[in-house]
């Protein structure tokens, strides 16, 4: 199954996560000459690594993106029914839970 994830910007530019902005600029020039990736992909990798917010997302989200994409494509509709084909019902122990929460909130508001 193809996840269609964008290429890892560090891989595209051939730099490590601790690379400085100057190293990223030089790596972009090398990547453009090597033509291993499309120019648009190389430019996007540079933009990602030069923008602190986007770089932070690339650093911390990239490892979990394949898992996120995998779960986005999973059909969970089978969880709506049990093995007998009966529709699942809510747990009776949770009946009235919302009312109990509202009562507690009212009591807390009164005590303030």
C-alpha positions in Angstrom: 0.0 0.0 0.0 1.4 3.4 -1.0 1.1 6.1 1.6 1.9 9.0 -0.7 4.0 10.7 2.0 6.2 13.6 0.9 9.9 12.7 0.9 11.9 13.3 4.1 13.4 16.8 3.7 16.6 15.6 5.4 16.9 12.8 2.9 16.2 15.0 -0.1 18.9 17.5 0.9 21.3 14.9 2.4 21.7 16.7 5.7 21.3 15.6 9.3 18.7 17.0 11.7 21.4 19.3 13.3 22.2 21.0 10.0 22.5 24.8 10.1 20.8 27.2 7.7 24.1 27.6 5.8 24.5 23.8 5.5 20.9 23.5 4.2 21.5 26.2 1.6 24.7 24.4 0.4 22.9 21.1 0.4 20.1 22.5 -1.8 22.7 23.6 -4.4 24.2 20.1 -4.3 20.8 18.4 -4.5 19.8 20.6 -7.5 23.0 19.6 -9.3 22.5 15.9 -8.5 18.9 16.0 -9.8 17.9 13.0 -7.8 14.7 14.7 -6.8 12.4 17.1 -8.7 13.3 20.8 -8.2 10.0 21.4 -6.6 10.6 18.7 -4.0 14.1 20.1 -3.3 12.7 23.6 -2.9 10.0 22.4 -0.5 12.5 20.5 1.5 14.6 23.6 1.9 11.5 25.7 2.9 10.6 23.1 5.4 14.0 23.0 7.1 14.5 26.8 7.1 11.2 27.5 8.7 11.5 26.6 12.5 7.8 25.6 12.8 7.8 23.4 9.8 11.1 21.9 10.8 9.8 21.0 14.2 6.8 19.3 12.6 9.2 17.4 10.2 11.4 16.3 13.2 8.6 15.1 15.4 5.7 14.1 13.1 7.6 12.3 10.4 8.2 9.1 12.4 4.4 8.7 13.1 3.0 9.8 9.8 3.0 6.3 8.2 1.0 5.1 11.2 -1.4 8.0 11.0 -1.9 7.5 7.2 -2.5 3.8 7.8 -5.2 4.4 10.3 -6.9 7.0 8.1 -7.5 4.2 5.6 -8.8 1.6 8.0 -12.5 0.8 7.7 -13.7 0.7 11.3 -17.4 0.3 10.4 -17.2 -3.4 11.5 -16.9 -2.2 15.1 -20.5 -1.0 15.0 -21.8 -4.6 15.3 -20.8 -7.6 17.4 -20.1 -11.1 16.1 -23.8 -11.9 16.0 -24.6 -9.0 13.7 -26.4 -7.2 16.5 -25.9 -3.5 16.8 -23.7 -2.6 19.8 -25.3 -0.7 22.6 -23.8 1.7 25.1 -22.8 0.4 28.4 -25.6 0.6 31.0 -23.1 1.7 33.6 -22.6 4.9 31.7 -26.4 5.8 31.6 -26.9 9.1 33.4 -23.2 10.0 33.4 -23.8 13.3 31.7 -26.4 14.2 34.2 -24.1 13.3 37.1 -21.3 15.5 35.6 -23.8 18.4 35.3 -24.8 18.0 38.9 -21.2 18.0 40.1 -20.4 21.1 38.1 -23.5 22.8 39.6 -22.3 21.9 43.1 -18.9 23.2 42.4 -20.3 26.5 41.0 -22.4 26.9 44.2 -19.4 26.3 46.5 -17.4 29.1 44.8 
